[in-house]
Amino acid sequence: MANKAVLEGGPDDLSERIVPVSDPGQDLKIPHRGGYEHFKNTSRHQDSPEGQLAVYEWWERTEVAE
């Protein structure tokens, strides 16, 4: 079973709030609107339709150079 996480914060139009996590505990970098939204792991967990998942908080956005 793949690890998943709940994303908290960041842009309101982020399409997915439950995402796969390939390396638990490491920061996540989610492609969004020509850049990346960065999320950091927290010590919190949240109940979801897919069970109890780790919560990752948004902390910054980076743009992709064209």
Secondary structure in CASP SS format (residue, H / E / C, confidence):
PFRMAT SS
TARGET T0000
AUTHOR 0000-0000-0000
METHOD secondary structure of the structure
MODEL  1
M C 1.00
A C 1.00
N E 1.00
K E 1.00
A E 1.00
V E 1.00
L E 1.00
E E 1.00
G C 1.00
G C 1.00
P C 1.00
D C 1.00
D C 1.00
L C 1.00
S C 1.00
E C 1.00
R C 1.00
I E 1.00
V E 1.00
P E 1.00
V E 1.00
S C 1.00
D C 1.00
P C 1.00
G C 1.00
Q C 1.00
D C 1.00
L E 1.00
K E 1.00
I E 1.00
P E 1.00
H E 1.00
R C 1.00
G C 1.00
G E 1.00
Y E 1.00
E E 1.00
H E 1.00
F E 1.00
K E 1.00
N E 1.00
T E 1.00
S E 1.00
R E 1.00
H E 1.00
Q E 1.00
D E 1.00
S E 1.00
P C 1.00
E C 1.00
G E 1.00
Q E 1.00
L E 1.00
A E 1.00
V E 1.00
Y E 1.00
E E 1.00
W E 1.00
W E 1.00
E E 1.00
R E 1.00
T E 1.00
E E 1.00
V C 1.00
A C 1.00
E C 1.00
END
